Amino acid sequence: MPSTNDILAIILGGGRGARLYPLTRERAKPAVPIAGKYRLIDIPISNCINSGINRIDVITQFNSVSLHRHIARSYVFDAFHPGWVQILAAEQTPRSEDWYQGTADAVRKHLMDINSSGAKYVLILAGDHLYRMDYCKMAEFHWDNQADVTIAVQPVLHDQTFRFGVLKRGADQRITDFVEKPRDPAVLANFVSRDDPERPYLGSMGIYLFKTKILIDMLADTTDDDFGNDVIPKAIHTHEVYGFDFDGYWEDIGTVRSFYETNLRLTNPDSPFDFHDPQRPIYTHARFLPSSLINGGKLVNVMLTEGCRIGQSEISDSIIGLRSQIADGVTIRKTIVMGADYYDPPDLPPPGGIALGIGPNSQINGAIIDKNARIGANVVIEAFPRGTEIDCDDWVVRDGIVVIPKNATIVAGTIISPETTPGCTTG
């Protein structure tokens, strides 16, 4: 019988992540922090480890330095543990001088590495989704059906089909047709796959399990650039393609709005995704930080990480990331504070006179404060109406959410709110 030792996992982490800008201004999308102390890449890697898949390649291209550093520090297997987590970086070779043109093209450029691994199966994963999944169950489904390709599928609501590649599946679980992000009711009528009036459709999760030989045959002599748009639609008509059901929590972190809302949901007592799972934990870089200190502050529905110091402040429905420094008199609501990569040296004045973190008496509501930001005293940041797009030198607004980029400084007394009229580019 096959086993998970026969599977090579490939995590796609090379996209620009333009819709997550400015969070991706200095990092790859899979390196964007989530839940205070993790990175998005930790999710698929942890799912692989928890599923017994220990050979993991991460394909990278844009802004990949911090992603490489995080993987190198976090995922080091010992000499007695078979497997690896390794980087497959974009490179120029005698066979190709181009950058990756899409997901399938990225894998194509590493077919030699895939073939040399000796793996009988290849699991293709995205690096920007939040979910917990046992890939072993998907592999068993693949083997039981003697499939060439298996696609993880999820039930989709009527009004959400425009976000997915929608698949038509027969009673034998085989996929028979595909349409990308449909909106036409006449088209959708032909893609009902479930006897459920609320969720009658099946959407692709972008998780694919291939027989290695089939994957190589499908990519080697083609110019198909993308799995979802090119490879999978063709495979449905030429190979045995099956749909594996997954009905758990799954979220595509594709935009600043989805990133913001997904993070804030984690602070709820009934959060749909729980990082506190002793059986299937999410792994990340082990840090040696002191316990957080709360000196008189009031916290309600807050995800608080290590190494923080919080003064007499009020924080609600927010995430407070590693090493966050929050002074007295601060109010933070519905905000993601990513924290910092380091502390200010205690014996030196901070740059510009503004310390890392949130200065005294500042009021922040509906924002994302990226790492190493310096927010001066008496700063006011308020959310804008949904759909608002503004670009300033030290801050931006994306879909109404104020984002303070990594390493930015906001001087004391700054007011960022719909009532102000910034001299910036407004979309």
BELVEN-V333312 format. One line per field, one symbol per residue. ss: DSSP state (H for helix, E for strand, L for the rest). phi: phi as a letter, one per 30 degrees, with the letter a starting at -180 (. if undefined). burial: b if it has 9 or more other C-alpha atoms within 8 Angstrom, else e. A space follows every 50 residues. Layout:
ss = ???
phi = ???
burial = ???
This chain:
ss = LLLHHHEEEEEEELLLLHHHLLLLLLLLHHHLEELLLEELHHHHHHHHHH LLLLEEEEEELLLLHHHHHHHHHHLLLLLLLLLEEEEEELLLELLELLLL LLHHHHHHLLHHHHHHHLLLEEEEEELLEEELLLHHHHHHHHHHLLLLEE EEEEEELHHHHHHLEEEEELLLLEEEEEEELLLLHHHHHHHLLLLLLLLL EEEEEEEEEEEHHHHHHHHHLLLLLLHHHHHHHHHHHHLLEEEEELLLLE EELLLHHHHHHHHHHLLLLLLLLLLLLLLLLLLLLLLLLLLLEELLLEEE EEEELLLLEELLLEEEEEEELLLLEELLLLEEELLEELLLLLLLLLLLLL HHHLLLEELLLLEEELEEELLLLEELLLLEELLLLLLLEEELLLLEEELL EEEELLLLEELLLLEELLLLLLLLEEL
phi = .dbdddcccbcdbcddiddcdcdcdbadedcddbhibcbedddddddddd cicccbccdbachcdddedddddcbcdddccdkabbccddadbedaccdd cldddddedbdddddddiddbbccbccbccabbcdddddddeddchddbb cdbbdbdedcddcbdcccbdddiddcabbdhdbdedddeccdbbdbddbd cbcdcicbccdeddedddcdcbcdcbddccddeddecbbdcbccdbcdda bddcbdddddddddddddecedbcddbddbdccaddcccdddcbcjdcbb hbcccdicbbddbcbbhbccdeidcbddidbbbhbccdibdacdedcbdd eiicdejcdeidbbbibbcddidbcddhdcbbdceejdbbbbdcabbbhi cdccdeidbcdeidbcadddcddbdcc
burial = eeebbbbbbbbbbbbbbeebbebbeebbbbbbbbbbbbbbbbbbbbbbbb bbbbbbbbbbbbbbebbbebbeebbeeeeeeeebbebbebebeeeeeeeb eebbbbbbbbbeebbeeebbbbbbbbbbbbbbebbbebbebbbeeebbbb bbbbbbbbeebbebbbbbbbeebbbbbbebbbeeeebbeebbbeeeeebb bbbbbbbbbbbbebbbebbeeeebbbbbebbbbebbeeebbbbbeeeebe eebbebbbbbebbbbbbbeebeeeeeeeeebbebbeeeeeebebeebeee bbbebbbbbbbbbbbbbbbbbbbbbbbbbbbbbbbbbbbbeeeeeeeeeb eeebbbbbbbbbbbbbbbbbbbbbbbbbbbbbbbeeebbbbbebbbbbbb bbbbbbbbbbbbbbebbbeeeeeeeee
